Amino acid sequence: MTVLRRRACLAFAASALLPALAHAQASWPTKPVRIVVPFAAGGTTDILARALAPELQRVFGQPFIVDNKPGAGGNVGAADVAKAAPDGHTLLMGTVGTHGINASLYPRLPYDPVKDFVPVTLVAGVPNVLVMNPAKAQQYGVHSVPDLIRYAKAHPGQLNMASSGNGTSIHLAGELFKSMTGTYMVHFPYRGSGPALMDLVGGSTDLMFDNLPSALPQIKAGRLTALAVTSASRSQAVPDLPTVAEAGGPALKGYEASSWFGLLAPAGTPMDVVTRLQQETAKALGAPALKERLLAQGAIPSGMTSTEFARHIAAETKKWAQVVKTSGAKVD
């Protein structure tokens, strides 16, 4: 066979294969898609995944199942996805903890936040909110951020601070607050915001820097007292609530510790699948019904491209490495 004939045969074979490959790619998903939430049910990661899942199910015609796998500040669930087949049928609802903080906080991770994943899209950003158990706030005479600082300084180690787990933005928001104000509060890490909030409402703990969407129903019901949001500007969901920087005076000037949540897939997932998933997620987040619902809960929908999300993760990793260093945060 001549070189030309061989090339012609290879070209024909490739052209015959392309329609089959295109069909295989277009047919994704061929079975239920699992969205792993690396925290317990009831927190903001879980809330966002469950809000998005039915929208994606409607578009792609396969169930999108939320699978809660909590533990080690999100590391257990993230590692589970990192080891999954890269076929688009297993996704992670990653967080600023799993993909921005944990690399600096934990001496060893069971996954590589960059090499083991391909970013799909940023789903939403949210402020955290500083909340207290109402009875405890009344007992300690804490009605504002300055009140909290004064009480914490006068009673070092007496206040306990709940979080959704080591390495979460909820944990680091508290550590940053402590380092900037020179106060000491005992950290109580949980396996997610849901169980942490239950204990906070029940009075087992004193305060928490929770994600706004999961804390807001408890604030509205009067079961939690809100003191401030941790974002750089006020949240439209609670416009009367000041920022920590605004309420805290000179000691907390420049304080900011917001959270974010986004879809990621195992490294090696076909980029056409990633692109389709990003585009449909962005459409769902931009639809009026879901968008308004998330905004009312205190979340700001995104939908950025895979490349934009990768840049966002890189910038956040750098930012939080400095926060971990400055605050002296440790894994409890």
Order of alpha helices (4+ residues) and beta strands (2+ residues): alpha-beta-alpha-beta-alpha-beta-alpha-beta-beta-alpha-alpha-beta-alpha-beta-alpha-beta-alpha-beta-alpha-beta-alpha-alpha-beta-alpha
